Amino acid sequence: MVVGSLSPFLSMPGGMLSDRVGRKPLILSSRVNSPVTMLRLTFSKKFGHVLTVRSIGAIGTGLGGGIWGIIGGPAWQTLVADTVPSL
């Protein structure tokens, strides 16, 4: 529940941050964050640690997009919108 509510909550700040910092750094940090958090999740033994690791993964998903869950995020969607020509 925490992860599911944290990612959409951070989508708006993630979109604003992608306008300031750039789309590629946020997408890259999110793509690095996802495998690292999945690896850390494998070695988690307590609920508190699992919650922390999943929350860090949700922050990465909310800011740049993630491999698991929603494909893309605000940074990914704006990169596609800027790249694809309009009709």
N, C-alpha and C positions, 0 to 999 in steps of 0.2 A: 504494500500500500504506500509506503514511504517513497519507494523508487518510482512507482506509477504516478504519484502526485508531484514529485520533484522535477522530473524531466519536462513536462508541459509548463510548469511554473517558470522554468529558466529559459524557455524558448524565446520570449520577448527580449529579455536582456541579452540573450545570445545573438539575436538578430541585430540589436544595436551595437553589440561588441564587434560583430563581423563587419559592420560598416566602418567602424573606427580602425580596427586592427588589420582587417583583411579576411577574406574567406579561407584562403589556403592554410594559414597558420592554425585557425580553429579546427578545420577539418583534419589536418595532420595531427594535432594534439588529441583530438577525439579518437582517431584511428590508432594512435599509440596507447591511449588510455584503455580502450576496450580489451585488447589482449592481456595487458598487464593486470587489469582488475579480474579478468577470468582466471588467470594464473594464480593470483592471490586468493581467489575464492576457493580454488582447489585445496589450498593449504589452511583454510579457516577451520577452526575447531569449536569456536564459541559463537553464540548468536550475535553478540555485540560486534565481533569482528566481521561477521558476514554482513550485518547491517551497515557497517562503516564502508566496507569494500563495495557493496552494491550502491550505496549513496554516492561514492566517488564516481562510479560508473555512470550513474544517473546524471551527475553534473556534466560529465563529458558528453553524454547523449543530448542533454538539453542545450549545451552550448554549440556543439559542432555536428552532432549526429552520431549514430552508433552503428556497429555491425549488427548487434542483436536488437530486436524491437523495431523501431521505425528506421527505415533506411533513409538516411539523410536527416537533416535538421535544418535550422534556420540558415546556417552558413552554406550548407549544401544546396538548399533550395534557391537561395539568392545567386549562388554561382551558376546553377543551371539556367535560371531566369536571365542572367546577364549574358550567358554564352549562346543560348538558343535565339535565332533571329525571329522577330515578330512577323506575323503575316500581314 
